[in-house]
Amino acid sequence: MKKPNLPALPKINMPKVDFRQLADDFKTLDPKDPGAWPLVPRIIILTGMFLGLLAAAAWFGWNAQNEELEFKHQEETKLKDEWLNKKKQAINLDEHINQLAEIERSFGALLKQLPNAAEMESLLIDINQAGLGRGLQFELFKPGTEASRDFYAELPITLNVTGSYHDFGAFAGDIAKLSRIVTLNDINVTPSGKSGETLMLVATAKTFRYLDEAEVAEQKRKEREKTKGAKK
């Protein structure tokens, strides 16, 4: 079978560009009279300006959109983190409630070891009796100035006691066994007397009491006044 004879396609002759003439045309352009420019340079310049305007518009438009997209991405990440934290808290809510209840019980137990203002006198007597019960001789038993803290007050007691080293240890053990919190600080033991068997214990005993609601309110009021005075 013979193939049909197809008509030949017409040849398209592309116009030749004279780059030398084009360069000369650009050299002779008069910026003050664009209307007199040759056609080809005019088309090239207008096309370049148009493409430049498009590129500038695209750049500034995309830049603003990229910044907004980055901000939205950061906001999305932040919201996801917040959601995960709240989800974890919701899952562990019962555990947190139990831990809070345990903390409150522990705090209440510790608070019971702090005497109130009415019980301080009996606590001082207990400290004194603990020393006398071990055969110690009190040369000085002087309560100092009470210092208020957040929810409790601290009372230092200066002690000068004479006795044996063994009795001092037993006295410290008895202090630790008291139902109320008492600490011995700044302990210094030196010989007392010619024999050297008797020793002098110089120390500061500190005991603590909790502040009642009125005392806590008064302390907060003083702190606010102090803060206002500092700002002035």
CYANA upper distance limits for C-alpha pairs under 8 A (distance plus 0.5 A):
 18 ASP  CA     22 LEU  CA      6.67
 19 PHE  CA     23 ALA  CA      6.52
 20 ARG  CA     24 ASP  CA      6.75
 21 GLN  CA     25 ASP  CA      6.62
 22 LEU  CA     26 PHE  CA      6.88
 22 LEU  CA     40 VAL  CA      8.23
 22 LEU  CA     41 PRO  CA      7.79
 23 ALA  CA     27 LYS  CA      6.82
 24 ASP  CA     28 THR  CA      6.86
 25 ASP  CA     29 LEU  CA      6.95
 25 ASP  CA     38 PRO  CA      7.51
 25 ASP  CA     41 PRO  CA      7.54
 26 PHE  CA     41 PRO  CA      6.96
 29 LEU  CA     34 PRO  CA      8.23
 29 LEU  CA     37 TRP  CA      6.56
 30 ASP  CA     34 PRO  CA      7.08
 30 ASP  CA     36 ALA  CA      8.28
 30 ASP  CA     37 TRP  CA      7.76
 33 ASP  CA     37 TRP  CA      7.87
 34 PRO  CA     42 ARG  CA      8.39
 37 TRP  CA     41 PRO  CA      7.47
 37 TRP  CA     42 ARG  CA      6.64
 38 PRO  CA     42 ARG  CA      6.67
 39 LEU  CA     43 ILE  CA      6.66
 40 VAL  CA     44 ILE  CA      6.70
 41 PRO  CA     45 ILE  CA      6.51
 42 ARG  CA     46 LEU  CA      6.57
 43 ILE  CA     47 THR  CA      6.43
 44 ILE  CA     48 GLY  CA      6.57
 45 ILE  CA     49 MET  CA      6.62
 46 LEU  CA     50 PHE  CA      6.58
 47 THR  CA     51 LEU  CA      6.62
 48 GLY  CA     52 GLY  CA      6.46
 49 MET  CA     53 LEU  CA      6.64
 50 PHE  CA     54 LEU  CA      6.75
 51 LEU  CA     55 ALA  CA      6.58
 52 GLY  CA     56 ALA  CA      6.61
 53 LEU  CA     57 ALA  CA      6.58
 54 LEU  CA     58 ALA  CA      6.53
 55 ALA  CA     59 TRP  CA      6.48
 56 ALA  CA     60 PHE  CA      6.68
 57 ALA  CA     61 GLY  CA      6.40
 58 ALA  CA     62 TRP  CA      6.30
 59 TRP  CA     63 ASN  CA      6.41
 60 PHE  CA     64 ALA  CA      6.80
 61 GLY  CA     65 GLN  CA      6.80
 62 TRP  CA     66 ASN  CA      6.41
 63 ASN  CA     67 GLU  CA      6.75
 64 ALA  CA     68 GLU  CA      6.74
 65 GLN  CA     69 LEU  CA      6.48
 66 ASN  CA     70 GLU  CA      6.58
 67 GLU  CA     71 PHE  CA      6.69
 68 GLU  CA     72 LYS  CA      6.64
 69 LEU  CA     73 HIS  CA      6.60
 70 GLU  CA     74 GLN  CA      6.74
 71 PHE  CA     75 GLU  CA      6.64
 72 LYS  CA     76 GLU  CA      6.49
 73 HIS  CA     77 THR  CA      6.73
 74 GLN  CA     78 LYS  CA      6.67
 75 GLU  CA     79 LEU  CA      6.64
 76 GLU  CA     80 LYS  CA      6.64
 77 THR  CA     81 ASP  CA      6.76
 78 LYS  CA     82 GLU  CA      6.73
 79 LEU  CA     83 TRP  CA      6.54
 80 LYS  CA     84 LEU  CA      6.63
 81 ASP  CA     85 ASN  CA      6.66
 82 GLU  CA     86 LYS  CA      6.65
 83 TRP  CA     87 LYS  CA      6.51
 84 LEU  CA     88 LYS  CA      6.63
 85 ASN  CA     89 GLN  CA      6.68
 86 LYS  CA     90 ALA  CA      6.53
 87 LYS  CA     91 ILE  CA      6.62
 88 LYS  CA     92 ASN  CA      6.59
 89 GLN  CA     93 LEU  CA      6.10
 92 ASN  CA     96 HIS  CA      6.65
 93 LEU  CA     97 ILE  CA      6.66
 94 ASP  CA     98 ASN  CA      6.75
 95 GLU  CA     99 GLN  CA      6.65
 96 HIS  CA    100 LEU  CA      6.56
 97 ILE  CA    101 ALA  CA      6.67
 98 ASN  CA    102 GLU  CA      6.68
 99 GLN  CA    103 ILE  CA      6.63
100 LEU  CA    104 GLU  CA      6.65
101 ALA  CA    105 ARG  CA      6.72
102 GLU  CA    106 SER  CA      6.63
103 ILE  CA    107 PHE  CA      6.43
104 GLU  CA    108 GLY  CA      6.49
105 ARG  CA    109 ALA  CA      6.71
106 SER  CA    110 LEU  CA      6.77
107 PHE  CA    111 LEU  CA      6.48
108 GLY  CA    112 LYS  CA      6.74
109 ALA  CA    113 GLN  CA      7.41
110 LEU  CA    114 LEU  CA      7.63
111 LEU  CA    210 TYR  CA      7.62
113 GLN  CA    179 SER  CA      6.77
113 GLN  CA    180 ARG  CA      5.07
113 GLN  CA    181 ILE  CA      6.40
114 LEU  CA    180 ARG  CA      6.33
114 LEU  CA    181 ILE  CA      6.89
114 LEU  CA    208 PHE  CA      6.26
114 LEU  CA    209 ARG  CA      5.07
114 LEU  CA    210 TYR  CA      6.24
115 PRO  CA    119 GLU  CA      5.92
115 PRO  CA    120 MET  CA      6.63
115 PRO  CA    123 LEU  CA      8.44
115 PRO  CA    180 ARG  CA      7.32
115 PRO  CA    208 PHE  CA      7.51
115 PRO  CA    209 ARG  CA      5.18
115 PRO  CA    210 TYR  CA      6.96
116 ASN  CA    120 MET  CA      7.00
116 ASN  CA    209 ARG  CA      5.75
116 ASN  CA    210 TYR  CA      6.23
116 ASN  CA    211 LEU  CA      7.60
116 ASN  CA    212 ASP  CA      8.32
117 ALA  CA    209 ARG  CA      7.35
117 ALA  CA    210 TYR  CA      8.48
119 GLU  CA    123 LEU  CA      6.87
120 MET  CA    124 LEU  CA      6.82
120 MET  CA    209 ARG  CA      7.95
121 GLU  CA    125 ILE  CA      6.92
122 SER  CA    126 ASP  CA      6.75
123 LEU  CA    127 ILE  CA      6.86
123 LEU  CA    180 ARG  CA      8.11
124 LEU  CA    128 ASN  CA      6.79
125 ILE  CA    129 GLN  CA      6.52
126 ASP  CA    130 ALA  CA      6.55
127 ILE  CA    131 GLY  CA      7.14
127 ILE  CA    175 ILE  CA      7.32
128 ASN  CA    132 LEU  CA      6.85
129 GLN  CA    133 GLY  CA      6.28
130 ALA  CA    134 ARG  CA      7.15
130 ALA  CA    171 PHE  CA      6.77
130 ALA  CA    174 ASP  CA      6.81
130 ALA  CA    175 ILE  CA      7.47
131 GLY  CA    135 GLY  CA      7.15
131 GLY  CA    136 LEU  CA      5.83
131 GLY  CA    137 GLN  CA      7.99
131 GLY  CA    138 PHE  CA      8.24
131 GLY  CA    171 PHE  CA      6.26
132 LEU  CA    136 LEU  CA      5.72
132 LEU  CA    137 GLN  CA      7.23
132 LEU  CA    138 PHE  CA      8.42
134 ARG  CA    167 ASP  CA      6.33
134 ARG  CA    170 ALA  CA      7.53
134 ARG  CA    171 PHE  CA      6.85
135 GLY  CA    163 GLY  CA      7.63
135 GLY  CA    167 ASP  CA      7.73
136 LEU  CA    161 VAL  CA      6.90
136 LEU  CA    162 THR  CA      6.30
136 LEU  CA    163 GLY  CA      5.56
136 LEU  CA    164 SER  CA      8.46
136 LEU  CA    167 ASP  CA      7.61
136 LEU  CA    168 PHE  CA      8.38
137 GLN  CA    161 VAL  CA      6.01
137 GLN  CA    162 THR  CA      5.67
137 GLN  CA    163 GLY  CA      7.05
138 PHE  CA    159 LEU  CA      7.89
138 PHE  CA    160 ASN  CA      6.54
138 PHE  CA    161 VAL  CA      5.05
138 PHE  CA    162 THR  CA      7.08
139 GLU  CA    159 LEU  CA      8.19
139 GLU  CA    160 ASN  CA      5.71
139 GLU  CA    161 VAL  CA      6.07
139 GLU  CA    162 THR  CA      7.70
140 LEU  CA    158 THR  CA      7.54
140 LEU  CA    159 LEU  CA      5.95
140 LEU  CA    160 ASN  CA      5.27
140 LEU  CA    161 VAL  CA      7.43
141 PHE  CA    157 ILE  CA      7.28
141 PHE  CA    158 THR  CA      6.33
141 PHE  CA    159 LEU  CA      5.51
141 PHE  CA    160 ASN  CA      7.25
142 LYS  CA    157 ILE  CA      5.93
142 LYS  CA    158 THR  CA      5.59
142 LYS  CA    159 LEU  CA      7.28
143 PRO  CA    155 LEU  CA      7.52
143 PRO  CA    156 PRO  CA      6.45
143 PRO  CA    157 ILE  CA      4.63
143 PRO  CA    158 THR  CA      6.77
144 GLY  CA    155 LEU  CA      6.92
144 GLY  CA    156 PRO  CA      5.73
144 GLY  CA    157 ILE  CA      6.11
144 GLY  CA    158 THR  CA      7.68
145 THR  CA    155 LEU  CA      6.97
145 THR  CA    156 PRO  CA      7.50
146 GLU  CA    153 ALA  CA      6.92
146 GLU  CA    154 GLU  CA      6.10
146 GLU  CA    155 LEU  CA      5.11
146 GLU  CA    156 PRO  CA      7.56
147 ALA  CA    153 ALA  CA      5.99
147 ALA  CA    154 GLU  CA      5.64
147 ALA  CA    155 LEU  CA      7.03
148 SER  CA    152 TYR  CA      6.61
148 SER  CA    153 ALA  CA      4.70
148 SER  CA    154 GLU  CA      6.77
148 SER  CA    219 GLN  CA      8.45
149 ARG  CA    153 ALA  CA      6.08
149 ARG  CA    154 GLU  CA      7.87
150 ASP  CA    216 VAL  CA      8.16
151 PHE  CA    210 TYR  CA      6.51
151 PHE  CA    211 LEU  CA      6.08
151 PHE  CA    216 VAL  CA      6.97
152 TYR  CA    208 PHE  CA      7.21
152 TYR  CA    209 ARG  CA      6.03
152 TYR  CA    210 TYR  CA      4.57
152 TYR  CA    211 LEU  CA      5.52
153 ALA  CA    208 PHE  CA      6.13
153 ALA  CA    209 ARG  CA      5.86
153 ALA  CA    210 TYR  CA      6.63
153 ALA  CA    211 LEU  CA      7.08
154 GLU  CA    206 LYS  CA      7.26
154 GLU  CA    207 THR  CA      6.54
154 GLU  CA    208 PHE  CA      5.17
154 GLU  CA    209 ARG  CA      7.27
155 LEU  CA    206 LYS  CA      6.13
155 LEU  CA    207 THR  CA      5.90
155 LEU  CA    208 PHE  CA      6.50
156 PRO  CA    204 THR  CA      6.80
156 PRO  CA    205 ALA  CA      6.26
156 PRO  CA    206 LYS  CA      4.97
156 PRO  CA    207 THR  CA      7.11
157 ILE  CA    204 THR  CA      5.95
157 ILE  CA    205 ALA  CA      5.46
157 ILE  CA    206 LYS  CA      6.56
158 THR  CA    202 VAL  CA      8.19
158 THR  CA    203 ALA  CA      6.73
158 THR  CA    204 THR  CA      5.20
158 THR  CA    205 ALA  CA      6.94
159 LEU  CA    201 LEU  CA      8.01
159 LEU  CA    202 VAL  CA      6.17
159 LEU  CA    203 ALA  CA      5.78
159 LEU  CA    204 THR  CA      6.39
159 LEU  CA    205 ALA  CA      7.53
160 ASN  CA    200 MET  CA      7.34
160 ASN  CA    201 LEU  CA      6.16
160 ASN  CA    202 VAL  CA      5.18
160 ASN  CA    203 ALA  CA      7.28
161 VAL  CA    200 MET  CA      6.19
161 VAL  CA    201 LEU  CA      5.52
161 VAL  CA    202 VAL  CA      7.07
162 THR  CA    192 SER  CA      7.91
162 THR  CA    198 THR  CA      7.09
162 THR  CA    199 LEU  CA      5.98
162 THR  CA    200 MET  CA      4.99
162 THR  CA    201 LEU  CA      6.59
163 GLY  CA    167 ASP  CA      6.92
163 GLY  CA    168 PHE  CA      7.45
163 GLY  CA    198 THR  CA      5.79
163 GLY  CA    199 LEU  CA      5.90
163 GLY  CA    200 MET  CA      7.18
163 GLY  CA    201 LEU  CA      8.41
164 SER  CA    168 PHE  CA      6.81
164 SER  CA    197 GLU  CA      7.11
164 SER  CA    198 THR  CA      5.90
164 SER  CA    199 LEU  CA      6.21
165 TYR  CA    169 GLY  CA      6.97
165 TYR  CA    199 LEU  CA      7.32
166 HIS  CA    170 ALA  CA      6.87
167 ASP  CA    171 PHE  CA      6.49
168 PHE  CA    172 ALA  CA      6.72
168 PHE  CA    201 LEU  CA      8.20
169 GLY  CA    173 GLY  CA      6.77
170 ALA  CA    174 ASP  CA      6.74
171 PHE  CA    175 ILE  CA      6.75
172 ALA  CA    176 ALA  CA      6.85
172 ALA  CA    184 LEU  CA      8.25
173 GLY  CA    177 LYS  CA      6.94
174 ASP  CA    178 LEU  CA      7.09
175 ILE  CA    182 VAL  CA      7.07
175 ILE  CA    183 THR  CA      8.23
176 ALA  CA    181 ILE  CA      8.20
176 ALA  CA    182 VAL  CA      7.42
176 ALA  CA    183 THR  CA      8.11
178 LEU  CA    182 VAL  CA      8.10
180 ARG  CA    207 THR  CA      8.42
181 ILE  CA    207 THR  CA      6.51
181 ILE  CA    208 PHE  CA      7.15
182 VAL  CA    205 ALA  CA      7.18
182 VAL  CA    206 LYS  CA      6.09
182 VAL  CA    207 THR  CA      5.08
182 VAL  CA    208 PHE  CA      7.76
183 THR  CA    205 ALA  CA      6.04
183 THR  CA    206 LYS  CA      5.69
183 THR  CA    207 THR  CA      7.08
184 LEU  CA    203 ALA  CA      7.06
184 LEU  CA    204 THR  CA      6.31
184 LEU  CA    205 ALA  CA      4.97
184 LEU  CA    206 LYS  CA      6.91
185 ASN  CA    203 ALA  CA      6.39
185 ASN  CA    204 THR  CA      5.57
185 ASN  CA    205 ALA  CA      6.55
185 ASN  CA    206 LYS  CA      7.92
186 ASP  CA    202 VAL  CA      8.28
186 ASP  CA    203 ALA  CA      5.80
186 ASP  CA    204 THR  CA      6.49
187 ILE  CA    201 LEU  CA      7.50
187 ILE  CA    202 VAL  CA      6.33
187 ILE  CA    203 ALA  CA      4.88
187 ILE  CA    204 THR  CA      7.57
188 ASN  CA    201 LEU  CA      6.34
188 ASN  CA    202 VAL  CA      5.65
188 ASN  CA    203 ALA  CA      6.77
189 VAL  CA    199 LEU  CA      7.08
189 VAL  CA    200 MET  CA      6.04
189 VAL  CA    201 LEU  CA      5.12
189 VAL  CA    202 VAL  CA      6.86
190 THR  CA    199 LEU  CA      6.16
190 THR  CA    200 MET  CA      5.73
190 THR  CA    201 LEU  CA      7.25
191 PRO  CA    196 GLY  CA      6.09
191 PRO  CA    197 GLU  CA      7.89
191 PRO  CA    198 THR  CA      6.79
191 PRO  CA    199 LEU  CA      4.93
191 PRO  CA    200 MET  CA      6.44
192 SER  CA    196 GLY  CA      6.76
192 SER  CA    197 GLU  CA      8.19
192 SER  CA    198 THR  CA      5.81
192 SER  CA    199 LEU  CA      5.22
192 SER  CA    200 MET  CA      5.99
193 GLY  CA    197 GLU  CA      8.22
193 GLY  CA    198 THR  CA      6.74
193 GLY  CA    199 LEU  CA      8.19
211 LEU  CA    215 GLU  CA      6.14
211 LEU  CA    216 VAL  CA      6.55
212 ASP  CA    216 VAL  CA      6.76
213 GLU  CA    217 ALA  CA      6.62
214 ALA  CA    218 GLU  CA      6.66
215 GLU  CA    219 GLN  CA      6.59
216 VAL  CA    220 LYS  CA      6.73
217 ALA  CA    221 ARG  CA      6.71
218 GLU  CA    222 LYS  CA      6.80
219 GLN  CA    223 GLU  CA      6.78
220 LYS  CA    224 ARG  CA      6.72
221 ARG  CA    225 GLU  CA      6.77
222 LYS  CA    226 LYS  CA      6.55
223 GLU  CA    227 THR  CA      6.60
224 ARG  CA    228 LYS  CA      6.66
225 GLU  CA    229 GLY  CA      6.60
226 LYS  CA    230 ALA  CA      6.69
227 THR  CA    231 LYS  CA      6.85
228 LYS  CA    232 LYS  CA      6.95
